[in-house]
Amino acid sequence: MMEIVLTKFVDALGSAGKVVRVNAGYARNYLFPQHLAMPATTANLRIVAAHAEREEARESKIRTKLETVAAKLAKVSLTKAVKVGEDDKVFGSVTSLVITELLKEQGFEFARKNVILEEPLKALGQYDVNINLGYGVTGTVKVYVVRE
């Protein structure tokens, strides 16, 4: 057995920066050649700690930028006019694809998978739709489904 420090996430062992004990053969034959880990020496621990600090600072900057985008999204309201029948029954539905197209018209470019909808909007009204921006940041946009 030997102590190693992980440089990247390893499914069975943990995340980067974690010190774990593994069999020497596993470390020498798999983890070290794949650059997933290095021996847990004091110098290597300092290197991994410095890398983790730089990575945390970079992610913090990205998270700050995404929070400003989320604040801009909170001020956005989208309106989709749909055809309705008797008793205000909506023909079709408003899906995540429709919402991404409405956002694109407002100057926001998101992938369809970032729009969080449990199910398509099938009734008239006002809805709060969450947008996953990444790094644990979500924005909310108001969507109004109105009659055509």
N, C-alpha and C positions, 0 to 999 in steps of 0.2 A: 504494500500500500504506500501511496505517496500523496502529498498535498499539492494541489494545483490551484491556480486561479483562472477562472473562466474569462475569456476575452469576448465571447459572443454567447448568445443564448443557446443552451444545449437542452433538448427536450427532457431527458431523464435526470439532469443534474441541476439546472437552474439558470439564472440570468448572469449577464456579464458582471464581473467584479466579485462574484461569490467565490469563496475559498472552500474547496471540497476535497475529500479523500477518495481516491479511486485506485484500482489496480495499476501497477506500474506498466504492464503491457498495454492496457487500454489507453493510457496516457501517451506512451511512446509510439504506439502503432496507429492510433486513430486521432486522438485529440490534438497532439502537437503537429503532425503533418497537415491536418485540416485547418490549422491556425485557430482552433477553438479554445485553446488553453495554453498556459505556460507554467513552468514550475513556480511554486509559491515562495520565491525568494523575496527579501526585503526590497531589492531594486525593482523586481517585477511588480510587486504590490504597489510601489510608488508610481510606476508607469501607468498601471491600470487605474489607480485613483486619480491621477492627473487627467487621463483620457475621459474618465467618468465626469469629472468637473467640467471639462470643455464641452462634452456632449450635453450635460445638464444646462449649461449656459446657452448653447445653441437652441435647445428645445424650448427654453424659457423665452428667447427672442421670438421664435416661431409662434409660441402660444400667445404672446402679447399681440402679435400681428393678427392672429386669428380672432382674438377677443375684440379687436377693433372692427373686424369684418362682421362679427356677431352683433355688435352694437349698431352697425349700419343696417344689417338685416332686420333688426327689431323695428326700424322705422319704415320698412317696406311693407306695402300692402298690395296684394295681387288680386285682380278681379277676373273671373272667368265666366263668360255668359254661355249658358247652355240651353238647349231646347227642352221644354217641359211639356208634359201632357196634362191630362185631367188630374186634379188633386195635387198639382205641383210635383208630379212624378217626373224625375229627371231621366231623359233618354241618354244612355251611356253613363260615363262617370269621369271624374277628374282624377287622373293618375299621377304618379311621380314624374312621368315623362312630360305631361302637360305642365306641371309645376316648374320643371327645369326649363322648359321653353319660355314660360312667363318670366322666370328669373333672368334668362338670357336677354329678354327685351329690356329689363331694368338694368342690365350691365353686370350681372352676376353670372359667372360660369361655373356650374357644378355638374358632377356626374349624376346620373339618374339614381345610382345606388346610395348617394348621400342624402337624398330626400327620404325622411323616415315617415312612412305611412303604414299603419297597421292594415288598412284596407282602403281602396279607392273611395273618394268622396262621392256619394250617390244621392245627396239631398241638398236643397238650397240652404244657404246659411253662411255663417262665419266660422272659420276653422283656424286653429293655431297649428302650424306644421313645423316640425323640427327639422333642421338641416345639420347633418354631421359634418363638421369642418375638419376634424382630425385632432389628434393630440388631446383628446378628452374635451374638446370645446364644441358646443352645439349652439346654433343660432335658431331663433324662432321667427317665422314670417307669418303674417295674417293672410289668409286666402278667403276671398269672398266668392261664393258660388251664387250667381244671380240668374234670373230668367232672361232669355234672349229677346 
